[in-house]
């Protein structure tokens, strides 16, 4: 048995995983990252539009701050998020953007004076302040009150990943590439590392760490068509599930992005609509104002996806060999804008569709895009059930997204969550010793080796590719944008049958080293378990909230369903997960459940909502009319952060008005733009 040990073990080399590794390394801890692929090819590079942070530099962002960003995030989540986490995130996002600038991210900058933009299909001129010249720019995104999404043209994820990976390289953080984690090593109470297999040699290794952080991304590839990279198969979530101890949260919360190109499902960024692009039907008619007269194309993603689907159901979709679609029209933005700010979209259209988006409309329809669910963690990023097991980014249910994520909040979560949770990981490594239980490690290595032996030497006849394709079709057909009881029950039934069949998997290629068929066989059984947590959670949740839309239960039911779904798999021999629920405490919320701003306000109210609203009114009255924004927030819902991340964020308006910054306790402080521990 090959044993490799470190202080901080990170599984996944995307933005979230690298940012945790950097935080731990900067605190002096030995750090090691495992990755399926070279770090710079991680799925983080695919993010196009930008990351949200309330800098307030542009004229369309004036007045933005942590409060507005927090409120947008909570409403976007359809009141399904952890509001404490949303507060932590909104407070630290400006620090993360400025830190990334220091690390070399070439953010698009504000140019003083007049500039033309497209708003609501009209070309208007806005005047940027002279004092804003050279500061980080922002564009409009769906579900936000202010222009808040910082960007580098439409290659933001690419820019961020290269800068963060280069930072990790400069710190000497090793990344073991083409290595796949297949099991978590634990004793039922504490996580001690993972068993991983080298995809080239087939060697099994036990990686032992003081802390283990899962940063493997989402589970979009359990669906037949997804904007996710093919490596986003939910294996990190499956590993936590297979411990029998750790729980997954809100796995039924799956987001469909409105504008993936047809037929391949590659994303065209929300920046297309944020910059002024329109959605049109087969007649060339702009239909979104009919459904959402206020936000139109810039309603929240789940809302736009449903409206598009409803419109196609009315026969207004464009017929194609691949099914109906709608049009995304960005021609009104002009060639210069497209080739400057949407150049990746242009290249995708040219290479995959053979069209020029400066003069041709883009065929699009909603496609699976993001996983709000993941490994359930506390606000510090740690599993409540397994000490030393952390999760971050899309692999986690931290839970700042609830049942719907706002565009730009995902890229932000990777670096902001990594920044915050990385410090808590470092704290854990400070306070806990490395436990080298070679017997425990050997037991888990032997278990994985036995699984591989069974596939190579056994008599199983089930084809892993066929099972995977069948699973993906079931998820696409029955657990999509619109859901209902009979279809969800059918999905659970078929997925359980597929999981039973997966017990008899076999491979035709008997090689133990580089063997794609073996890799697929090792993954598909785990993917089926993840798919079942999604389908079972969706079947049990008899309401509509965010991206979880039940046609047979169209109301958001705060009275009965203001809770987080928890899924575990304590008995490895059963064919479905165990579900439980974690209530969201209205009496601890800064923003009690209310009208989200889309469609009819038909939510079933929670009995504590009116009580909490009255309590908030009393608190505000006691503070008086001159209370600061920070004092109000602290009175309503205090939250904790590592000390270096607590100072207030400076904004252009503060500088122009000569205001003194205060930290989250209301005392004067000097802004710490990077949140580093040495300032």
HUCOR-V649026 format. One record per residue. N is the residue number from 1. RES is the residue in one small letter. SS is DSSP state (hx for helix, st for strand, lp for the rest). Layout:
# HUCOR-V649026
n=N res=RES ss=SS
n=N res=RES ss=SS
This chain:
# HUCOR-V649026
n=1 res=x ss=lp
n=2 res=x ss=st
n=3 res=x ss=st
n=4 res=x ss=st
n=5 res=x ss=st
n=6 res=x ss=st
n=7 res=x ss=st
n=8 res=x ss=st
n=9 res=x ss=st
n=10 res=x ss=st
n=11 res=x ss=st
n=12 res=x ss=lp
n=13 res=x ss=lp
n=14 res=x ss=lp
n=15 res=x ss=hx
n=16 res=x ss=hx
n=17 res=x ss=hx
n=18 res=x ss=hx
n=19 res=x ss=hx
n=20 res=x ss=hx
n=21 res=x ss=hx
n=22 res=x ss=hx
n=23 res=x ss=hx
n=24 res=x ss=hx
n=25 res=x ss=hx
n=26 res=x ss=hx
n=27 res=x ss=lp
n=28 res=x ss=lp
n=29 res=x ss=lp
n=30 res=x ss=lp
n=31 res=x ss=st
n=32 res=x ss=st
n=33 res=x ss=st
n=34 res=x ss=st
n=35 res=x ss=st
n=36 res=x ss=lp
n=37 res=x ss=lp
n=38 res=x ss=lp
n=39 res=x ss=hx
n=40 res=x ss=hx
n=41 res=x ss=hx
n=42 res=x ss=lp
n=43 res=x ss=hx
n=44 res=x ss=hx
n=45 res=x ss=hx
n=46 res=x ss=hx
n=47 res=x ss=lp
n=48 res=x ss=lp
n=49 res=x ss=lp
n=50 res=x ss=lp
n=51 res=x ss=st
n=52 res=x ss=st
n=53 res=x ss=lp
n=54 res=x ss=lp
n=55 res=x ss=lp
n=56 res=x ss=lp
n=57 res=x ss=lp
n=58 res=x ss=lp
n=59 res=x ss=hx
n=60 res=x ss=hx
n=61 res=x ss=hx
n=62 res=x ss=lp
n=63 res=x ss=lp
n=64 res=x ss=lp
n=65 res=x ss=lp
n=66 res=x ss=hx
n=67 res=x ss=hx
n=68 res=x ss=hx
n=69 res=x ss=hx
n=70 res=x ss=hx
n=71 res=x ss=hx
n=72 res=x ss=hx
n=73 res=x ss=hx
n=74 res=x ss=hx
n=75 res=x ss=hx
n=76 res=x ss=hx
n=77 res=x ss=lp
n=78 res=x ss=lp
n=79 res=x ss=lp
n=80 res=x ss=lp
n=81 res=x ss=lp
n=82 res=x ss=lp
n=83 res=x ss=hx
n=84 res=x ss=hx
n=85 res=x ss=hx
n=86 res=x ss=hx
n=87 res=x ss=hx
n=88 res=x ss=hx
n=89 res=x ss=hx
n=90 res=x ss=hx
n=91 res=x ss=hx
n=92 res=x ss=hx
n=93 res=x ss=hx
n=94 res=x ss=hx
n=95 res=x ss=hx
n=96 res=x ss=hx
n=97 res=x ss=hx
n=98 res=x ss=hx
n=99 res=x ss=hx
n=100 res=x ss=hx
n=101 res=x ss=hx
n=102 res=x ss=hx
n=103 res=x ss=lp
n=104 res=x ss=lp
n=105 res=x ss=lp
n=106 res=x ss=lp
n=107 res=x ss=lp
n=108 res=x ss=lp
n=109 res=x ss=st
n=110 res=x ss=lp
n=111 res=x ss=lp
n=112 res=x ss=lp
n=113 res=x ss=st
n=114 res=x ss=st
n=115 res=x ss=st
n=116 res=x ss=st
n=117 res=x ss=st
n=118 res=x ss=st
n=119 res=x ss=st
n=120 res=x ss=lp
n=121 res=x ss=lp
n=122 res=x ss=st
n=123 res=x ss=st
n=124 res=x ss=st
n=125 res=x ss=st
n=126 res=x ss=st
n=127 res=x ss=st
n=128 res=x ss=st
n=129 res=x ss=lp
n=130 res=x ss=hx
n=131 res=x ss=hx
n=132 res=x ss=hx
n=133 res=x ss=lp
n=134 res=x ss=lp
n=135 res=x ss=lp
n=136 res=x ss=st
n=137 res=x ss=lp
n=138 res=x ss=lp
n=139 res=x ss=st
n=140 res=x ss=lp
n=141 res=x ss=lp
n=142 res=x ss=lp
n=143 res=x ss=lp
n=144 res=x ss=lp
n=145 res=x ss=lp
n=146 res=x ss=lp
n=147 res=x ss=lp
n=148 res=x ss=lp
n=149 res=x ss=st
n=150 res=x ss=st
n=151 res=x ss=lp
n=152 res=x ss=lp
n=153 res=x ss=lp
n=154 res=x ss=lp
n=155 res=x ss=lp
n=156 res=x ss=hx
n=157 res=x ss=hx
n=158 res=x ss=hx
n=159 res=x ss=hx
n=160 res=x ss=hx
n=161 res=x ss=hx
n=162 res=x ss=hx
n=163 res=x ss=hx
n=164 res=x ss=hx
n=165 res=x ss=hx
n=166 res=x ss=hx
n=167 res=x ss=hx
n=168 res=x ss=hx
n=169 res=x ss=hx
n=170 res=x ss=hx
n=171 res=x ss=lp
n=172 res=x ss=lp
n=173 res=x ss=lp
n=174 res=x ss=st
n=175 res=x ss=st
n=176 res=x ss=st
n=177 res=x ss=st
n=178 res=x ss=lp
n=179 res=x ss=st
n=180 res=x ss=st
n=181 res=x ss=st
n=182 res=x ss=st
n=183 res=x ss=st
n=184 res=x ss=st
n=185 res=x ss=st
n=186 res=x ss=st
n=187 res=x ss=lp
n=188 res=x ss=lp
n=189 res=x ss=lp
n=190 res=x ss=st
n=191 res=x ss=st
n=192 res=x ss=st
n=193 res=x ss=st
n=194 res=x ss=st
n=195 res=x ss=st
n=196 res=x ss=st
n=197 res=x ss=st
n=198 res=x ss=st
n=199 res=x ss=lp
n=200 res=x ss=lp
n=201 res=x ss=lp
n=202 res=x ss=lp
n=203 res=x ss=lp
n=204 res=x ss=st
n=205 res=x ss=st
n=206 res=x ss=st
n=207 res=x ss=st
n=208 res=x ss=st
n=209 res=x ss=st
n=210 res=x ss=st
n=211 res=x ss=st
n=212 res=x ss=st
n=213 res=x ss=st
n=214 res=x ss=st
n=215 res=x ss=lp
n=216 res=x ss=lp
n=217 res=x ss=lp
n=218 res=x ss=lp
n=219 res=x ss=lp
n=220 res=x ss=hx
n=221 res=x ss=hx
n=222 res=x ss=hx
n=223 res=x ss=lp
n=224 res=x ss=lp
n=225 res=x ss=lp
n=226 res=x ss=st
n=227 res=x ss=lp
n=228 res=x ss=lp
n=229 res=x ss=lp
n=230 res=x ss=lp
n=231 res=x ss=lp
n=232 res=x ss=lp
n=233 res=x ss=lp
n=234 res=x ss=lp
n=235 res=x ss=hx
n=236 res=x ss=hx
n=237 res=x ss=hx
n=238 res=x ss=hx
n=239 res=x ss=hx
n=240 res=x ss=hx
n=241 res=x ss=hx
n=242 res=x ss=lp
n=243 res=x ss=lp
n=244 res=x ss=lp
n=245 res=x ss=lp
n=246 res=x ss=lp
n=247 res=x ss=lp
n=248 res=x ss=st
n=249 res=x ss=st
n=250 res=x ss=lp
n=251 res=x ss=lp
n=252 res=x ss=lp
n=253 res=x ss=lp
n=254 res=x ss=st
n=255 res=x ss=st
n=256 res=x ss=st
n=257 res=x ss=st
n=258 res=x ss=st
n=259 res=x ss=st
n=260 res=x ss=st
n=261 res=x ss=st
n=262 res=x ss=lp
n=263 res=x ss=lp
n=264 res=x ss=lp
n=265 res=x ss=lp
n=266 res=x ss=lp
n=267 res=x ss=st
n=268 res=x ss=lp
n=269 res=x ss=lp
n=270 res=x ss=lp
n=271 res=x ss=hx
n=272 res=x ss=hx
n=273 res=x ss=hx
n=274 res=x ss=hx
n=275 res=x ss=lp
n=276 res=x ss=lp
n=277 res=x ss=lp
n=278 res=x ss=st
n=279 res=x ss=st
n=280 res=x ss=st
n=281 res=x ss=lp
n=282 res=x ss=lp
n=283 res=x ss=lp
n=284 res=x ss=lp
n=285 res=x ss=lp
n=286 res=x ss=st
n=287 res=x ss=lp
n=288 res=x ss=hx
n=289 res=x ss=hx
n=290 res=x ss=hx
n=291 res=x ss=hx
n=292 res=x ss=lp
n=293 res=x ss=lp
n=294 res=x ss=lp
n=295 res=x ss=lp
n=296 res=x ss=hx
n=297 res=x ss=hx
n=298 res=x ss=hx
n=299 res=x ss=lp
n=300 res=x ss=lp
n=301 res=x ss=hx
n=302 res=x ss=hx
n=303 res=x ss=hx
n=304 res=x ss=hx
n=305 res=x ss=hx
n=306 res=x ss=hx
n=307 res=x ss=hx
n=308 res=x ss=hx
n=309 res=x ss=hx
n=310 res=x ss=hx
n=311 res=x ss=hx
n=312 res=x ss=hx
n=313 res=x ss=hx
n=314 res=x ss=hx
n=315 res=x ss=hx
n=316 res=x ss=hx
n=317 res=x ss=lp
n=318 res=x ss=st
n=319 res=x ss=lp
n=320 res=x ss=lp
n=321 res=x ss=lp
n=322 res=x ss=lp
n=323 res=x ss=lp
n=324 res=x ss=lp
n=325 res=x ss=st
n=326 res=x ss=st
n=327 res=x ss=st
n=328 res=x ss=st
n=329 res=x ss=st
n=330 res=x ss=lp
n=331 res=x ss=hx
n=332 res=x ss=hx
n=333 res=x ss=hx
n=334 res=x ss=lp
n=335 res=x ss=hx
n=336 res=x ss=hx
n=337 res=x ss=hx
n=338 res=x ss=hx
n=339 res=x ss=hx
n=340 res=x ss=hx
n=341 res=x ss=hx
n=342 res=x ss=lp
n=343 res=x ss=hx
n=344 res=x ss=hx
n=345 res=x ss=hx
n=346 res=x ss=hx
n=347 res=x ss=hx
n=348 res=x ss=hx
n=349 res=x ss=hx
n=350 res=x ss=hx
n=351 res=x ss=hx
n=352 res=x ss=hx
n=353 res=x ss=hx
n=354 res=x ss=lp
n=355 res=x ss=lp
n=356 res=x ss=lp
n=357 res=x ss=lp
n=358 res=x ss=lp
n=359 res=x ss=lp
n=360 res=x ss=lp
n=361 res=x ss=lp
n=362 res=x ss=st
n=363 res=x ss=st
n=364 res=x ss=st
n=365 res=x ss=st
n=366 res=x ss=st
n=367 res=x ss=st
n=368 res=x ss=st
n=369 res=x ss=st
n=370 res=x ss=st
n=371 res=x ss=st
n=372 res=x ss=lp
n=373 res=x ss=lp
n=374 res=x ss=st
n=375 res=x ss=st
n=376 res=x ss=st
n=377 res=x ss=lp
n=378 res=x ss=lp
n=379 res=x ss=lp
n=380 res=x ss=lp
n=381 res=x ss=lp
n=382 res=x ss=st
n=383 res=x ss=lp
n=384 res=x ss=lp
n=385 res=x ss=lp
n=386 res=x ss=lp
n=387 res=x ss=st
n=388 res=x ss=lp
n=389 res=x ss=st
n=390 res=x ss=st
n=391 res=x ss=st
n=392 res=x ss=lp
n=393 res=x ss=hx
n=394 res=x ss=hx
n=395 res=x ss=hx
n=396 res=x ss=st
n=397 res=x ss=st
n=398 res=x ss=lp
n=399 res=x ss=lp
n=400 res=x ss=lp
n=401 res=x ss=lp
n=402 res=x ss=lp
n=403 res=x ss=lp
n=404 res=x ss=lp
n=405 res=x ss=lp
n=406 res=x ss=lp
n=407 res=x ss=lp
n=408 res=x ss=lp
n=409 res=x ss=hx
n=410 res=x ss=hx
n=411 res=x ss=hx
n=412 res=x ss=hx
n=413 res=x ss=hx
n=414 res=x ss=hx
n=415 res=x ss=hx
n=416 res=x ss=hx
n=417 res=x ss=hx
n=418 res=x ss=hx
n=419 res=x ss=hx
n=420 res=x ss=hx
n=421 res=x ss=hx
n=422 res=x ss=hx
n=423 res=x ss=hx
n=424 res=x ss=hx
n=425 res=x ss=hx
n=426 res=x ss=hx
n=427 res=x ss=hx
n=428 res=x ss=hx
n=429 res=x ss=hx
n=430 res=x ss=hx
n=431 res=x ss=hx
n=432 res=x ss=lp
n=433 res=x ss=lp
n=434 res=x ss=lp
n=435 res=x ss=lp
n=436 res=x ss=lp
n=437 res=x ss=lp
n=438 res=x ss=hx
n=439 res=x ss=hx
n=440 res=x ss=hx
n=441 res=x ss=hx
n=442 res=x ss=hx
n=443 res=x ss=hx
n=444 res=x ss=hx
n=445 res=x ss=hx
n=446 res=x ss=hx
n=447 res=x ss=hx
n=448 res=x ss=hx
n=449 res=x ss=hx
n=450 res=x ss=hx
n=451 res=x ss=hx
n=452 res=x ss=hx
n=453 res=x ss=hx
n=454 res=x ss=hx
n=455 res=x ss=hx
n=456 res=x ss=hx
n=457 res=x ss=hx
n=458 res=x ss=lp
n=459 res=x ss=lp
n=460 res=x ss=lp
n=461 res=x ss=lp
n=462 res=x ss=st
n=463 res=x ss=lp
n=464 res=x ss=hx
n=465 res=x ss=hx
n=466 res=x ss=hx
n=467 res=x ss=hx
n=468 res=x ss=hx
n=469 res=x ss=hx
n=470 res=x ss=hx
n=471 res=x ss=hx
n=472 res=x ss=hx
n=473 res=x ss=hx
n=474 res=x ss=hx
n=475 res=x ss=hx
n=476 res=x ss=hx
n=477 res=x ss=hx
n=478 res=x ss=hx
n=479 res=x ss=lp
n=480 res=x ss=lp
n=481 res=x ss=lp
n=482 res=x ss=st
n=483 res=x ss=st
n=484 res=x ss=lp
n=485 res=x ss=hx
n=486 res=x ss=hx
n=487 res=x ss=hx
n=488 res=x ss=hx
n=489 res=x ss=hx
n=490 res=x ss=hx
n=491 res=x ss=hx
n=492 res=x ss=hx
n=493 res=x ss=hx
n=494 res=x ss=hx
n=495 res=x ss=hx
n=496 res=x ss=hx
n=497 res=x ss=hx
n=498 res=x ss=hx
n=499 res=x ss=hx
n=500 res=x ss=hx
n=501 res=x ss=hx
n=502 res=x ss=hx
n=503 res=x ss=lp
n=504 res=x ss=lp
n=505 res=x ss=st
n=506 res=x ss=lp
n=507 res=x ss=lp
n=508 res=x ss=lp
n=509 res=x ss=lp
n=510 res=x ss=lp
n=511 res=x ss=lp
n=512 res=x ss=lp
n=513 res=x ss=lp
n=514 res=x ss=lp
n=515 res=x ss=lp
n=516 res=x ss=hx
n=517 res=x ss=hx
n=518 res=x ss=hx
n=519 res=x ss=hx
n=520 res=x ss=hx
n=521 res=x ss=hx
n=522 res=x ss=hx
n=523 res=x ss=hx
n=524 res=x ss=hx
n=525 res=x ss=hx
n=526 res=x ss=hx
n=527 res=x ss=hx
n=528 res=x ss=hx
n=529 res=x ss=hx
n=530 res=x ss=hx
n=531 res=x ss=hx
n=532 res=x ss=hx
n=533 res=x ss=hx
n=534 res=x ss=hx
n=535 res=x ss=hx
n=536 res=x ss=hx
n=537 res=x ss=hx
n=538 res=x ss=hx
n=539 res=x ss=hx
n=540 res=x ss=hx
n=541 res=x ss=lp
n=542 res=x ss=lp
n=543 res=x ss=lp
n=544 res=x ss=lp
n=545 res=x ss=st
n=546 res=x ss=lp
n=547 res=x ss=lp
n=548 res=x ss=st
n=549 res=x ss=st
n=550 res=x ss=st
n=551 res=x ss=lp
n=552 res=x ss=lp
n=553 res=x ss=st
n=554 res=x ss=lp
n=555 res=x ss=lp
n=556 res=x ss=lp
n=557 res=x ss=st
n=558 res=x ss=hx
n=559 res=x ss=hx
n=560 res=x ss=hx
n=561 res=x ss=hx
n=562 res=x ss=lp
n=563 res=x ss=st
n=564 res=x ss=st
n=565 res=x ss=st
n=566 res=x ss=st
n=567 res=x ss=st
n=568 res=x ss=st
n=569 res=x ss=lp
n=570 res=x ss=lp
n=571 res=x ss=lp
n=572 res=x ss=lp
n=573 res=x ss=lp
n=574 res=x ss=lp
n=575 res=x ss=lp
n=576 res=x ss=lp
n=577 res=x ss=lp
n=578 res=x ss=st
n=579 res=x ss=st
n=580 res=x ss=st
n=581 res=x ss=st
n=582 res=x ss=st
n=583 res=x ss=st
n=584 res=x ss=lp
n=585 res=x ss=lp
n=586 res=x ss=hx
n=587 res=x ss=hx
n=588 res=x ss=hx
n=589 res=x ss=lp
n=590 res=x ss=lp
n=591 res=x ss=lp
n=592 res=x ss=lp
n=593 res=x ss=lp
n=594 res=x ss=lp
n=595 res=x ss=lp
n=596 res=x ss=lp
n=597 res=x ss=lp
n=598 res=x ss=lp
n=599 res=x ss=lp
n=600 res=x ss=lp
n=601 res=x ss=lp
n=602 res=x ss=lp
n=603 res=x ss=lp
n=604 res=x ss=st
n=605 res=x ss=lp
n=606 res=x ss=lp
n=607 res=x ss=lp
n=608 res=x ss=lp
n=609 res=x ss=hx
n=610 res=x ss=hx
n=611 res=x ss=hx
n=612 res=x ss=hx
n=613 res=x ss=hx
n=614 res=x ss=hx
n=615 res=x ss=hx
n=616 res=x ss=hx
n=617 res=x ss=hx
n=618 res=x ss=hx
n=619 res=x ss=hx
n=620 res=x ss=hx
n=621 res=x ss=hx
n=622 res=x ss=hx
n=623 res=x ss=hx
n=624 res=x ss=lp
n=625 res=x ss=lp
n=626 res=x ss=lp
n=627 res=x ss=lp
n=628 res=x ss=lp
n=629 res=x ss=hx
n=630 res=x ss=hx
n=631 res=x ss=hx
n=632 res=x ss=hx
n=633 res=x ss=hx
n=634 res=x ss=hx
n=635 res=x ss=hx
n=636 res=x ss=hx
n=637 res=x ss=lp
n=638 res=x ss=lp
n=639 res=x ss=lp
n=640 res=x ss=lp
n=641 res=x ss=lp
n=642 res=x ss=lp
n=643 res=x ss=hx
n=644 res=x ss=hx
n=645 res=x ss=hx
n=646 res=x ss=lp
n=647 res=x ss=lp
n=648 res=x ss=lp
n=649 res=x ss=lp
n=650 res=x ss=lp
n=651 res=x ss=lp
n=652 res=x ss=hx
n=653 res=x ss=hx
n=654 res=x ss=hx
n=655 res=x ss=hx
n=656 res=x ss=hx
n=657 res=x ss=hx
n=658 res=x ss=lp
n=659 res=x ss=lp
n=660 res=x ss=lp
n=661 res=x ss=lp
n=662 res=x ss=st
n=663 res=x ss=lp
n=664 res=x ss=lp
n=665 res=x ss=lp
n=666 res=x ss=lp
n=667 res=x ss=lp
n=668 res=x ss=st
n=669 res=x ss=lp
n=670 res=x ss=lp
n=671 res=x ss=lp
n=672 res=x ss=lp
n=673 res=x ss=lp
n=674 res=x ss=lp
n=675 res=x ss=lp
n=676 res=x ss=lp
n=677 res=x ss=lp
n=678 res=x ss=lp
n=679 res=x ss=lp
